[in-house]
């Protein structure tokens, strides 16, 4: 089942919606977006933020 993550669901002022077939794919795309558009290097994402991101992932 396809997955979706919306930055707004994380409290960010960002309209980006990321979609992928699997959670792993989605997390990779979200990591790329966080680095490119929010200035958060993927290697520095704290476990607490990763947990928030995972909790915000929804099935489409």
PyMOL Python script that loads the backbone (N, CA, C, O; Angstrom):
from pymol import cmd

cmd.read_pdbstr("""\
ATOM      1  N   UNK A   1       0.851  -1.184   0.000  1.00  0.00           N
ATOM      2  CA  UNK A   1       0.000   0.000   0.000  1.00  0.00           C
ATOM      3  C   UNK A   1       0.890   1.238   0.000  1.00  0.00           C
ATOM      4  O   UNK A   1       1.793   1.342   0.830  1.00  0.00           O
ATOM      5  N   UNK A   2       0.652   2.178  -0.914  1.00  0.00           N
ATOM      6  CA  UNK A   2       1.461   3.402  -0.980  1.00  0.00           C
ATOM      7  C   UNK A   2       1.410   4.196   0.331  1.00  0.00           C
ATOM      8  O   UNK A   2       0.422   4.174   1.065  1.00  0.00           O
ATOM      9  N   UNK A   3       2.505   4.887   0.588  1.00  0.00           N
ATOM     10  CA  UNK A   3       2.660   5.690   1.802  1.00  0.00           C
ATOM     11  C   UNK A   3       2.779   7.169   1.429  1.00  0.00           C
ATOM     12  O   UNK A   3       3.204   7.515   0.327  1.00  0.00           O
ATOM     13  N   UNK A   4       2.394   8.032   2.376  1.00  0.00           N
ATOM     14  CA  UNK A   4       2.524   9.474   2.171  1.00  0.00           C
ATOM     15  C   UNK A   4       2.990  10.128   3.474  1.00  0.00           C
ATOM     16  O   UNK A   4       2.615   9.714   4.571  1.00  0.00           O
ATOM     17  N   UNK A   5       3.812  11.154   3.316  1.00  0.00           N
ATOM     18  CA  UNK A   5       4.273  11.968   4.439  1.00  0.00           C
ATOM     19  C   UNK A   5       4.092  13.418   4.048  1.00  0.00           C
ATOM     20  O   UNK A   5       4.535  13.837   2.979  1.00  0.00           O
ATOM     21  N   UNK A   6       3.447  14.183   4.904  1.00  0.00           N
ATOM     22  CA  UNK A   6       3.234  15.613   4.669  1.00  0.00           C
ATOM     23  C   UNK A   6       4.030  16.403   5.701  1.00  0.00           C
ATOM     24  O   UNK A   6       3.889  16.185   6.905  1.00  0.00           O
ATOM     25  N   UNK A   7       4.856  17.309   5.229  1.00  0.00           N
ATOM     26  CA  UNK A   7       5.665  18.120   6.150  1.00  0.00           C
ATOM     27  C   UNK A   7       4.779  18.857   7.161  1.00  0.00           C
ATOM     28  O   UNK A   7       5.138  18.990   8.331  1.00  0.00           O
ATOM     29  N   UNK A   8       3.631  19.329   6.700  1.00  0.00           N
ATOM     30  CA  UNK A   8       2.725  20.058   7.610  1.00  0.00           C
ATOM     31  C   UNK A   8       2.309  19.203   8.808  1.00  0.00           C
ATOM     32  O   UNK A   8       2.062  19.730   9.893  1.00  0.00           O
ATOM     33  N   UNK A   9       2.230  17.887   8.611  1.00  0.00           N
ATOM     34  CA  UNK A   9       1.873  16.986   9.712  1.00  0.00           C
ATOM     35  C   UNK A   9       2.958  16.943  10.783  1.00  0.00           C
ATOM     36  O   UNK A   9       2.728  16.460  11.891  1.00  0.00           O
ATOM     37  N   UNK A  10       4.142  17.452  10.445  1.00  0.00           N
ATOM     38  CA  UNK A  10       5.242  17.517  11.405  1.00  0.00           C
ATOM     39  C   UNK A  10       5.374  18.923  11.997  1.00  0.00           C
ATOM     40  O   UNK A  10       6.328  19.218  12.716  1.00  0.00           O
ATOM     41  N   UNK A  11       4.408  19.780  11.685  1.00  0.00           N
ATOM     42  CA  UNK A  11       4.418  21.130  12.234  1.00  0.00           C
ATOM     43  C   UNK A  11       5.284  22.107  11.449  1.00  0.00           C
ATOM     44  O   UNK A  11       5.572  23.205  11.925  1.00  0.00           O
ATOM     45  N   UNK A  12       5.698  21.714  10.251  1.00  0.00           N
ATOM     46  CA  UNK A  12       6.532  22.590   9.431  1.00  0.00           C
ATOM     47  C   UNK A  12       5.671  23.418   8.491  1.00  0.00           C
ATOM     48  O   UNK A  12       4.606  22.979   8.057  1.00  0.00           O
ATOM     49  N   UNK A  13       6.138  24.610   8.183  1.00  0.00           N
ATOM     50  CA  UNK A  13       5.450  25.473   7.215  1.00  0.00           C
ATOM     51  C   UNK A  13       5.970  25.107   5.829  1.00  0.00           C
ATOM     52  O   UNK A  13       6.705  25.869   5.203  1.00  0.00           O
ATOM     53  N   UNK A  14       5.571  23.922   5.364  1.00  0.00           N
ATOM     54  CA  UNK A  14       6.056  23.375   4.102  1.00  0.00           C
ATOM     55  C   UNK A  14       4.925  22.544   3.506  1.00  0.00           C
ATOM     56  O   UNK A  14       4.332  21.713   4.195  1.00  0.00           O
ATOM     57  N   UNK A  15       4.632  22.762   2.252  1.00  0.00           N
ATOM     58  CA  UNK A  15       3.517  22.066   1.603  1.00  0.00           C
ATOM     59  C   UNK A  15       3.943  20.755   0.932  1.00  0.00           C
ATOM     60  O   UNK A  15       3.134  20.118   0.256  1.00  0.00           O
ATOM     61  N   UNK A  16       5.179  20.357   1.110  1.00  0.00           N
ATOM     62  CA  UNK A  16       5.690  19.142   0.462  1.00  0.00           C
ATOM     63  C   UNK A  16       4.940  17.898   0.933  1.00  0.00           C
ATOM     64  O   UNK A  16       4.727  17.698   2.128  1.00  0.00           O
ATOM     65  N   UNK A  17       4.549  17.072  -0.025  1.00  0.00           N
ATOM     66  CA  UNK A  17       3.967  15.761   0.242  1.00  0.00           C
ATOM     67  C   UNK A  17       4.837  14.742  -0.461  1.00  0.00           C
ATOM     68  O   UNK A  17       5.059  14.834  -1.669  1.00  0.00           O
ATOM     69  N   UNK A  18       5.324  13.784   0.278  1.00  0.00           N
ATOM     70  CA  UNK A  18       6.228  12.772  -0.261  1.00  0.00           C
ATOM     71  C   UNK A  18       5.470  11.454  -0.316  1.00  0.00           C
ATOM     72  O   UNK A  18       4.840  11.041   0.657  1.00  0.00           O
ATOM     73  N   UNK A  19       5.543  10.801  -1.470  1.00  0.00           N
ATOM     74  CA  UNK A  19       4.842   9.531  -1.658  1.00  0.00           C
ATOM     75  C   UNK A  19       5.832   8.470  -2.123  1.00  0.00           C
ATOM     76  O   UNK A  19       6.764   8.746  -2.877  1.00  0.00           O
ATOM     77  N   UNK A  20       5.600   7.246  -1.648  1.00  0.00           N
ATOM     78  CA  UNK A  20       6.425   6.115  -2.066  1.00  0.00           C
ATOM     79  C   UNK A  20       5.652   4.829  -1.806  1.00  0.00           C
ATOM     80  O   UNK A  20       4.654   4.824  -1.085  1.00  0.00           O
ATOM     81  N   UNK A  21       6.122   3.751  -2.399  1.00  0.00           N
ATOM     82  CA  UNK A  21       5.465   2.454  -2.235  1.00  0.00           C
ATOM     83  C   UNK A  21       5.774   1.804  -0.890  1.00  0.00           C
ATOM     84  O   UNK A  21       4.950   1.063  -0.354  1.00  0.00           O
ATOM     85  N   UNK A  22       6.963   2.080  -0.341  1.00  0.00           N
ATOM     86  CA  UNK A  22       7.352   1.461   0.932  1.00  0.00           C
ATOM     87  C   UNK A  22       7.806   2.537   1.921  1.00  0.00           C
ATOM     88  O   UNK A  22       8.135   3.658   1.535  1.00  0.00           O
ATOM     89  N   UNK A  23       7.817   2.170   3.195  1.00  0.00           N
ATOM     90  CA  UNK A  23       8.282   3.100   4.225  1.00  0.00           C
ATOM     91  C   UNK A  23       9.760   3.425   4.025  1.00  0.00           C
ATOM     92  O   UNK A  23      10.167   4.577   4.179  1.00  0.00           O
ATOM     93  N   UNK A  24      10.563   2.421   3.684  1.00  0.00           N
ATOM     94  CA  UNK A  24      11.994   2.666   3.471  1.00  0.00           C
ATOM     95  C   UNK A  24      12.235   3.666   2.340  1.00  0.00           C
ATOM     96  O   UNK A  24      13.055   4.575   2.472  1.00  0.00           O
ATOM     97  N   UNK A  25      11.523   3.496   1.237  1.00  0.00           N
ATOM     98  CA  UNK A  25      11.622   4.442   0.113  1.00  0.00           C
ATOM     99  C   UNK A  25      11.221   5.842   0.554  1.00  0.00           C
ATOM    100  O   UNK A  25      11.887   6.826   0.235  1.00  0.00           O
ATOM    101  N   UNK A  26      10.120   5.911   1.294  1.00  0.00           N
ATOM    102  CA  UNK A  26       9.602   7.194   1.752  1.00  0.00           C
ATOM    103  C   UNK A  26      10.602   7.883   2.671  1.00  0.00           C
ATOM    104  O   UNK A  26      10.818   9.089   2.558  1.00  0.00           O
ATOM    105  N   UNK A  27      11.214   7.128   3.579  1.00  0.00           N
ATOM    106  CA  UNK A  27      12.187   7.712   4.500  1.00  0.00           C
ATOM    107  C   UNK A  27      13.408   8.238   3.753  1.00  0.00           C
ATOM    108  O   UNK A  27      13.970   9.264   4.137  1.00  0.00           O
ATOM    109  N   UNK A  28      13.824   7.557   2.701  1.00  0.00           N
ATOM    110  CA  UNK A  28      14.956   8.031   1.897  1.00  0.00           C
ATOM    111  C   UNK A  28      14.593   9.345   1.207  1.00  0.00           C
ATOM    112  O   UNK A  28      15.374  10.297   1.221  1.00  0.00           O
ATOM    113  N   UNK A  29      13.404   9.392   0.603  1.00  0.00           N
ATOM    114  CA  UNK A  29      12.962  10.626  -0.060  1.00  0.00           C
ATOM    115  C   UNK A  29      12.793  11.758   0.948  1.00  0.00           C
ATOM    116  O   UNK A  29      13.139  12.903   0.659  1.00  0.00           O
ATOM    117  N   UNK A  30      12.265  11.444   2.125  1.00  0.00           N
ATOM    118  CA  UNK A  30      12.084  12.462   3.170  1.00  0.00           C
ATOM    119  C   UNK A  30      13.429  12.980   3.657  1.00  0.00           C
ATOM    120  O   UNK A  30      13.585  14.172   3.922  1.00  0.00           O
ATOM    121  N   UNK A  31      14.390  12.089   3.772  1.00  0.00           N
ATOM    122  CA  UNK A  31      15.733  12.487   4.186  1.00  0.00           C
ATOM    123  C   UNK A  31      16.352  13.433   3.155  1.00  0.00           C
ATOM    124  O   UNK A  31      16.951  14.447   3.515  1.00  0.00           O
ATOM    125  N   UNK A  32      16.204  13.096   1.879  1.00  0.00           N
ATOM    126  CA  UNK A  32      16.711  13.965   0.815  1.00  0.00           C
ATOM    127  C   UNK A  32      16.031  15.341   0.864  1.00  0.00           C
ATOM    128  O   UNK A  32      16.690  16.369   0.706  1.00  0.00           O
ATOM    129  N   UNK A  33      14.726  15.352   1.081  1.00  0.00           N
ATOM    130  CA  UNK A  33      13.973  16.611   1.167  1.00  0.00           C
ATOM    131  C   UNK A  33      14.422  17.429   2.379  1.00  0.00           C
ATOM    132  O   UNK A  33      14.617  18.640   2.278  1.00  0.00           O
ATOM    133  N   UNK A  34      14.584  16.763   3.521  1.00  0.00           N
ATOM    134  CA  UNK A  34      15.005  17.463   4.743  1.00  0.00           C
ATOM    135  C   UNK A  34      16.359  18.134   4.540  1.00  0.00           C
ATOM    136  O   UNK A  34      16.585  19.255   4.997  1.00  0.00           O
ATOM    137  N   UNK A  35      17.247  17.441   3.857  1.00  0.00           N
ATOM    138  CA  UNK A  35      18.583  17.994   3.621  1.00  0.00           C
ATOM    139  C   UNK A  35      18.534  19.150   2.618  1.00  0.00           C
ATOM    140  O   UNK A  35      19.100  20.215   2.862  1.00  0.00           O
ATOM    141  N   UNK A  36      17.861  18.932   1.503  1.00  0.00           N
ATOM    142  CA  UNK A  36      17.832  19.932   0.430  1.00  0.00           C
ATOM    143  C   UNK A  36      17.019  21.170   0.786  1.00  0.00           C
ATOM    144  O   UNK A  36      17.461  22.295   0.556  1.00  0.00           O
ATOM    145  N   UNK A  37      15.823  20.962   1.351  1.00  0.00           N
ATOM    146  CA  UNK A  37      14.891  22.078   1.531  1.00  0.00           C
ATOM    147  C   UNK A  37      14.812  22.630   2.957  1.00  0.00           C
ATOM    148  O   UNK A  37      14.334  23.743   3.172  1.00  0.00           O
ATOM    149  N   UNK A  38      15.286  21.840   3.931  1.00  0.00           N
ATOM    150  CA  UNK A  38      15.207  22.308   5.315  1.00  0.00           C
ATOM    151  C   UNK A  38      16.587  22.444   5.963  1.00  0.00           C
ATOM    152  O   UNK A  38      16.694  22.825   7.129  1.00  0.00           O
ATOM    153  N   UNK A  39      17.637  22.132   5.205  1.00  0.00           N
ATOM    154  CA  UNK A  39      18.998  22.299   5.712  1.00  0.00           C
ATOM    155  C   UNK A  39      19.356  21.352   6.844  1.00  0.00           C
ATOM    156  O   UNK A  39      20.225  21.665   7.657  1.00  0.00           O
ATOM    157  N   UNK A  40      18.705  20.201   6.910  1.00  0.00           N
ATOM    158  CA  UNK A  40      18.968  19.235   7.967  1.00  0.00           C
ATOM    159  C   UNK A  40      19.715  18.041   7.360  1.00  0.00           C
ATOM    160  O   UNK A  40      19.096  17.173   6.743  1.00  0.00           O
ATOM    161  N   UNK A  41      21.032  17.996   7.531  1.00  0.00           N
ATOM    162  CA  UNK A  41      21.800  16.885   6.960  1.00  0.00           C
ATOM    163  C   UNK A  41      21.275  15.531   7.432  1.00  0.00           C
ATOM    164  O   UNK A  41      21.011  15.334   8.618  1.00  0.00           O
ATOM    165  N   UNK A  42      21.129  14.620   6.504  1.00  0.00           N
ATOM    166  CA  UNK A  42      20.554  13.303   6.803  1.00  0.00           C
ATOM    167  C   UNK A  42      21.308  12.590   7.915  1.00  0.00           C
ATOM    168  O   UNK A  42      20.702  11.898   8.733  1.00  0.00           O
ATOM    169  N   UNK A  43      22.610  12.751   7.950  1.00  0.00           N
ATOM    170  CA  UNK A  43      23.395  12.038   8.969  1.00  0.00           C
ATOM    171  C   UNK A  43      23.216  12.633  10.364  1.00  0.00           C
ATOM    172  O   UNK A  43      23.634  12.026  11.350  1.00  0.00           O
ATOM    173  N   UNK A  44      22.602  13.810  10.460  1.00  0.00           N
ATOM    174  CA  UNK A  44      22.419  14.464  11.755  1.00  0.00           C
ATOM    175  C   UNK A  44      20.976  14.458  12.245  1.00  0.00           C
ATOM    176  O   UNK A  44      20.646  15.178  13.187  1.00  0.00           O
ATOM    177  N   UNK A  45      20.119  13.664  11.630  1.00  0.00           N
ATOM    178  CA  UNK A  45      18.720  13.619  12.063  1.00  0.00           C
ATOM    179  C   UNK A  45      18.647  12.810  13.356  1.00  0.00           C
ATOM    180  O   UNK A  45      18.963  11.621  13.364  1.00  0.00           O
ATOM    181  N   UNK A  46      18.231  13.449  14.445  1.00  0.00           N
ATOM    182  CA  UNK A  46      18.173  12.754  15.733  1.00  0.00           C
ATOM    183  C   UNK A  46      17.098  11.662  15.742  1.00  0.00           C
ATOM    184  O   UNK A  46      16.103  11.753  15.023  1.00  0.00           O
ATOM    185  N   UNK A  47      17.310  10.633  16.560  1.00  0.00           N
ATOM    186  CA  UNK A  47      16.326   9.552  16.654  1.00  0.00           C
ATOM    187  C   UNK A  47      14.928  10.045  17.017  1.00  0.00           C
ATOM    188  O   UNK A  47      13.941   9.465  16.564  1.00  0.00           O
ATOM    189  N   UNK A  48      14.823  11.084  17.807  1.00  0.00           N
ATOM    190  CA  UNK A  48      13.505  11.603  18.195  1.00  0.00           C
ATOM    191  C   UNK A  48      12.768  12.184  16.982  1.00  0.00           C
ATOM    192  O   UNK A  48      11.550  12.037  16.870  1.00  0.00           O
ATOM    193  N   UNK A  49      13.497  12.839  16.080  1.00  0.00           N
ATOM    194  CA  UNK A  49      12.883  13.377  14.863  1.00  0.00           C
ATOM    195  C   UNK A  49      12.486  12.235  13.935  1.00  0.00           C
ATOM    196  O   UNK A  49      11.410  12.260  13.338  1.00  0.00           O
ATOM    197  N   UNK A  50      13.350  11.241  13.814  1.00  0.00           N
ATOM    198  CA  UNK A  50      13.035  10.084  12.974  1.00  0.00           C
ATOM    199  C   UNK A  50      11.766   9.399  13.470  1.00  0.00           C
ATOM    200  O   UNK A  50      10.929   8.982  12.668  1.00  0.00           O
ATOM    201  N   UNK A  51      11.623   9.284  14.773  1.00  0.00           N
ATOM    202  CA  UNK A  51      10.413   8.672  15.352  1.00  0.00           C
ATOM    203  C   UNK A  51       9.169   9.506  15.011  1.00  0.00           C
ATOM    204  O   UNK A  51       8.114   8.950  14.707  1.00  0.00           O
ATOM    205  N   UNK A  52       9.292  10.828  15.062  1.00  0.00           N
ATOM    206  CA  UNK A  52       8.167  11.706  14.707  1.00  0.00           C
ATOM    207  C   UNK A  52       7.790  11.532  13.233  1.00  0.00           C
ATOM    208  O   UNK A  52       6.611  11.487  12.882  1.00  0.00           O
ATOM    209  N   UNK A  53       8.813  11.435  12.381  1.00  0.00           N
ATOM    210  CA  UNK A  53       8.578  11.255  10.946  1.00  0.00           C
ATOM    211  C   UNK A  53       7.846   9.933  10.707  1.00  0.00           C
ATOM    212  O   UNK A  53       6.852   9.886   9.982  1.00  0.00           O
ATOM    213  N   UNK A  54       8.346   8.870  11.319  1.00  0.00           N
ATOM    214  CA  UNK A  54       7.707   7.553  11.140  1.00  0.00           C
ATOM    215  C   UNK A  54       6.265   7.573  11.610  1.00  0.00           C
ATOM    216  O   UNK A  54       5.400   6.961  10.985  1.00  0.00           O
ATOM    217  N   UNK A  55       5.999   8.269  12.702  1.00  0.00           N
ATOM    218  CA  UNK A  55       4.629   8.339  13.241  1.00  0.00           C
ATOM    219  C   UNK A  55       3.696   9.132  12.321  1.00  0.00           C
ATOM    220  O   UNK A  55       2.481   8.936  12.349  1.00  0.00           O
ATOM    221  N   UNK A  56       4.263  10.024  11.508  1.00  0.00           N
ATOM    222  CA  UNK A  56       3.452  10.866  10.622  1.00  0.00           C
ATOM    223  C   UNK A  56       3.174  10.210   9.263  1.00  0.00           C
ATOM    224  O   UNK A  56       2.388  10.737   8.475  1.00  0.00           O
ATOM    225  N   UNK A  57       3.799   9.087   8.987  1.00  0.00           N
ATOM    226  CA  UNK A  57       3.583   8.391   7.715  1.00  0.00           C
ATOM    227  C   UNK A  57       2.184   7.785   7.709  1.00  0.00           C
ATOM    228  O   UNK A  57       1.759   7.145   8.671  1.00  0.00           O
ATOM    229  N   UNK A  58       1.493   7.998   6.620  1.00  0.00           N
ATOM    230  CA  UNK A  58       0.110   7.489   6.466  1.00  0.00           C
ATOM    231  C   UNK A  58       0.026   6.605   5.230  1.00  0.00           C
ATOM    232  O   UNK A  58       0.785   6.774   4.276  1.00  0.00           O
ATOM    233  N   UNK A  59      -0.899   5.669   5.260  1.00  0.00           N
ATOM    234  CA  UNK A  59      -1.218   4.884   4.064  1.00  0.00           C
ATOM    235  C   UNK A  59      -2.113   5.726   3.173  1.00  0.00           C
ATOM    236  O   UNK A  59      -2.938   6.501   3.656  1.00  0.00           O
ATOM    237  N   UNK A  60      -1.944   5.567   1.881  1.00  0.00           N
ATOM    238  CA  UNK A  60      -2.804   6.301   0.949  1.00  0.00           C
ATOM    239  C   UNK A  60      -4.012   5.477   0.598  1.00  0.00           C
ATOM    240  O   UNK A  60      -4.859   5.922  -0.177  1.00  0.00           O
TER     241      UNK A  60
END
""", "prot")
cmd.dss("prot")
cmd.show_as("cartoon", "prot")
cmd.util.cbc("prot")
cmd.orient("prot")
